[in-house]
Amino acid sequence: MKGNSYLSRKIHSLLGVIPLGLFIIEHMVSNFSAVEKGPQGFKDTVKFLNDLPFVFVLELVGIWLPLLFHGVYGLYVAYQSNLNTSRFQYGRNWAFTLQRITGVITFIFVFWHMYQARFQVMIGNLTHEELGNQMHTITTNGFYFVLYVIGILAATFHFSNGMWAFLVSWGITVGPRAQRVSSYIWMAVFVIVAALFLASLVAFRGDEFKEAASAALQLTNLV
């Protein structure tokens, strides 16, 4: 690992942007359909995504394998990091520390969310059409709701601050002024993306999804 740490870190950094950065934006947009269009709109969005050709291959190559490498190597980087906020208490040092901490939280949260949602579909406990009902069940549980809020804030901060670091490490934002402007932009992105995700959580808790979940349960009992 140490012999090729430069290459590994570059791959890790790149995978945080392409395709994982695109995935978090896509996930935000698809979840926000629950806010804009309610249960049926969310079902239609999920159906559209799952009707894409070669969806399993696209997800495996474009999401899960990159996510596994980015997450596992990120845990290694976090373990190797020297967190020294007690000695150097300035903004960027705190951001460096939070990037490592939120990376660990995000890794756990993503795989936990996958277990509660996508894995349940894979093993036949849920259908894609029932994912909205499942999210209603999860978000109306106070304990899970708080954990989801923490996970979302951690993931969106990790993404936004990681984009700032990516632009620096790849020589795109050079100089203090460019990096300062970039930090303002990605701070705004963090606020917007986190707000849209949190709005989706609130929507999943709403009466529309409660009624949809009740109707689905009644239909299941009849069958």
C-alpha positions as CSV (number, residue, x, y, z in Angstrom):
1,M,0.0,0.0,0.0
2,K,2.8,2.4,0.9
3,G,4.7,1.8,-2.3
4,N,2.0,3.1,-4.5
5,S,0.2,5.4,-2.0
6,Y,0.3,8.4,-4.4
7,L,-1.5,6.4,-7.1
8,S,-3.9,4.9,-4.6
9,R,-4.8,8.4,-3.2
10,K,-5.3,9.8,-6.7
11,I,-7.6,7.0,-7.6
12,H,-9.4,7.4,-4.3
13,S,-9.8,11.1,-4.9
14,L,-11.0,10.6,-8.5
15,L,-13.6,8.0,-7.5
16,G,-15.0,10.4,-4.9
17,V,-16.0,12.7,-7.9
18,I,-16.6,10.3,-10.7
19,P,-18.8,8.4,-10.4
20,L,-19.6,8.7,-6.7
21,G,-20.2,12.4,-6.7
22,L,-22.6,12.0,-9.6
23,F,-24.3,9.2,-7.7
24,I,-25.0,11.3,-4.6
25,I,-26.5,14.0,-6.8
26,E,-28.6,11.5,-8.7
27,H,-29.7,10.0,-5.4
28,M,-30.6,13.5,-4.1
29,V,-32.7,14.2,-7.2
30,S,-34.5,10.9,-7.2
31,N,-35.3,11.2,-3.5
32,F,-36.6,14.7,-3.9
33,S,-39.2,13.4,-6.3
34,A,-40.9,12.3,-3.0
35,V,-41.2,16.0,-2.1
36,E,-42.3,17.2,-5.6
37,K,-44.6,14.4,-6.7
38,G,-45.4,12.3,-3.6
39,P,-45.5,8.4,-3.4
40,Q,-46.5,7.8,-7.1
41,G,-43.8,10.2,-8.3
42,F,-41.2,8.5,-6.2
43,K,-42.4,5.1,-7.6
44,D,-42.1,6.4,-11.1
45,T,-38.6,7.6,-10.6
46,V,-37.5,4.3,-9.0
47,K,-39.1,2.5,-11.9
48,F,-37.3,4.7,-14.5
49,L,-34.0,4.1,-12.9
50,N,-34.5,0.3,-12.6
51,D,-35.7,0.1,-16.2
52,L,-32.4,1.4,-17.5
53,P,-30.6,-1.2,-19.7
54,F,-27.9,-3.2,-18.0
55,V,-28.8,-1.5,-14.7
56,F,-27.1,-4.2,-12.6
57,V,-23.8,-3.9,-14.6
58,L,-24.0,-0.1,-14.4
59,E,-24.5,-0.2,-10.7
60,L,-21.8,-2.8,-10.1
61,V,-19.2,-1.0,-12.2
62,G,-20.3,2.5,-11.7
63,I,-21.3,2.6,-8.0
64,W,-20.6,-0.5,-5.8
65,L,-17.1,-1.3,-6.8
66,P,-15.9,2.3,-6.8
67,L,-17.8,2.8,-3.5
68,L,-16.1,-0.2,-2.0
69,F,-12.6,1.0,-3.0
70,H,-13.3,4.6,-2.0
71,G,-14.7,3.5,1.4
72,V,-12.2,0.9,2.4
73,Y,-9.2,3.0,1.3
74,G,-10.8,6.0,2.9
75,L,-10.9,4.1,6.2
76,Y,-7.2,3.3,5.8
77,V,-6.4,7.0,5.2
78,A,-8.5,8.0,8.2
79,Y,-6.6,5.5,10.3
80,Q,-3.3,6.8,9.1
81,S,-4.2,10.5,9.5
82,N,-2.7,12.6,12.3
83,L,-5.6,14.6,13.7
84,N,-4.1,17.6,15.4
85,T,-6.9,20.1,15.9
86,S,-5.8,20.7,19.5
87,R,-2.5,22.1,18.3
88,F,-3.6,23.9,15.1
89,Q,-7.1,25.2,15.5
90,Y,-7.8,26.8,12.2
91,G,-10.6,26.3,9.7
92,R,-8.9,24.0,7.1
93,N,-7.4,21.8,9.8
94,W,-10.9,21.3,11.3
95,A,-12.2,20.6,7.8
96,F,-9.4,18.0,7.3
97,T,-10.4,16.3,10.6
98,L,-14.2,16.4,9.8
99,Q,-13.5,14.9,6.4
100,R,-11.9,11.9,8.0
101,I,-14.7,11.6,10.7
102,T,-17.5,12.0,8.2
103,G,-15.9,9.6,5.8
104,V,-16.2,6.8,8.5
105,I,-19.8,7.8,9.3
106,T,-20.7,7.9,5.6
107,F,-19.2,4.5,4.9
108,I,-21.2,2.9,7.8
109,F,-24.4,4.9,6.9
110,V,-24.4,4.0,3.2
111,F,-24.0,0.3,3.7
112,W,-26.6,0.3,6.5
113,H,-29.0,2.2,4.3
114,M,-28.2,-0.3,1.5
115,Y,-29.1,-3.1,3.9
116,Q,-32.4,-1.5,4.8
117,A,-33.4,-0.7,1.3
118,R,-31.6,-2.2,-1.7
119,F,-30.6,-5.5,0.0
120,Q,-34.1,-6.1,1.1
121,V,-35.2,-5.9,-2.6
122,M,-32.4,-8.3,-3.6
123,I,-33.4,-11.0,-1.2
124,G,-37.1,-10.6,-2.0
125,N,-38.4,-9.0,1.2
126,L,-39.4,-5.8,-0.8
127,T,-40.2,-4.8,-4.3
128,H,-38.9,-1.6,-5.9
129,E,-42.5,-0.3,-5.7
130,E,-42.5,-0.7,-1.9
131,L,-39.3,1.3,-1.3
132,G,-41.3,4.4,-0.5
133,N,-43.3,2.4,2.1
134,Q,-40.0,1.2,3.5
135,M,-38.7,4.7,3.8
136,H,-41.9,5.8,5.5
137,T,-41.4,3.0,8.1
138,I,-37.8,4.0,8.6
139,T,-38.3,7.7,8.9
140,T,-41.2,7.5,11.3
141,N,-39.0,5.6,13.7
142,G,-37.5,8.4,15.8
143,F,-34.2,6.6,16.4
144,Y,-33.7,5.8,12.7
145,F,-34.7,9.3,11.7
146,V,-32.0,10.9,13.9
147,L,-29.4,8.5,12.5
148,Y,-30.5,9.3,8.9
149,V,-30.1,13.0,9.6
150,I,-26.6,12.4,11.0
151,G,-25.8,10.2,8.0
152,I,-27.0,12.6,5.5
153,L,-25.2,15.6,7.0
154,A,-22.0,13.5,7.2
155,A,-22.3,12.3,3.6
156,T,-23.1,15.7,2.1
157,F,-20.3,17.4,4.1
158,H,-17.8,14.6,3.0
159,F,-18.9,15.1,-0.6
160,S,-18.7,18.9,-0.6
161,N,-15.5,19.2,1.3
162,G,-14.0,16.4,-0.7
163,M,-14.8,18.3,-3.9
164,W,-12.9,21.3,-2.5
165,A,-9.9,19.0,-1.7
166,F,-10.1,17.3,-5.1
167,L,-9.9,20.7,-6.9
168,V,-6.8,21.6,-4.8
169,S,-5.0,18.2,-5.1
170,W,-5.5,18.0,-8.9
171,G,-4.2,21.6,-9.4
172,I,-7.5,23.1,-10.6
173,T,-7.8,25.7,-7.8
174,V,-4.3,27.2,-7.4
175,G,-3.7,30.0,-5.0
176,P,-5.4,31.3,-1.9
177,R,-8.1,33.4,-3.7
178,A,-9.2,30.5,-5.9
179,Q,-9.3,28.1,-3.0
180,R,-11.3,30.7,-0.8
181,V,-13.9,31.2,-3.6
182,S,-14.1,27.4,-4.0
183,S,-14.7,26.9,-0.3
184,Y,-17.6,29.3,-0.4
185,I,-19.1,27.5,-3.5
186,W,-18.8,24.1,-1.9
187,M,-20.1,25.3,1.4
188,A,-23.2,26.5,-0.5
189,V,-23.5,23.1,-2.2
190,F,-23.3,21.4,1.2
191,V,-26.2,23.5,2.5
192,I,-28.4,23.0,-0.7
193,V,-27.8,19.3,-1.1
194,A,-28.3,18.6,2.6
195,A,-31.5,20.6,2.7
196,L,-32.9,18.7,-0.3
197,F,-32.1,15.3,1.3
198,L,-33.6,16.4,4.6
199,A,-36.7,17.6,2.8
200,S,-37.0,14.2,1.3
201,L,-36.8,12.6,4.7
202,V,-39.6,14.8,6.0
203,A,-41.7,13.9,2.9
204,F,-41.3,10.2,3.6
205,R,-42.7,10.8,7.1
206,G,-45.8,12.6,5.6
207,D,-49.4,11.5,5.5
208,E,-49.2,10.7,1.7
209,F,-46.6,8.0,2.3
210,K,-48.5,6.8,5.4
211,E,-51.6,6.3,3.4
212,A,-49.7,4.6,0.6
213,A,-48.0,2.3,3.1
214,S,-51.4,1.5,4.7
215,A,-53.0,0.8,1.3
216,A,-50.1,-1.5,0.4
217,L,-50.4,-3.4,3.7
218,Q,-54.1,-3.9,3.1
219,L,-53.5,-5.2,-0.4
220,T,-50.9,-7.6,0.9
221,N,-53.3,-8.9,3.6
222,L,-56.0,-9.4,0.9
223,V,-53.6,-11.4,-1.3
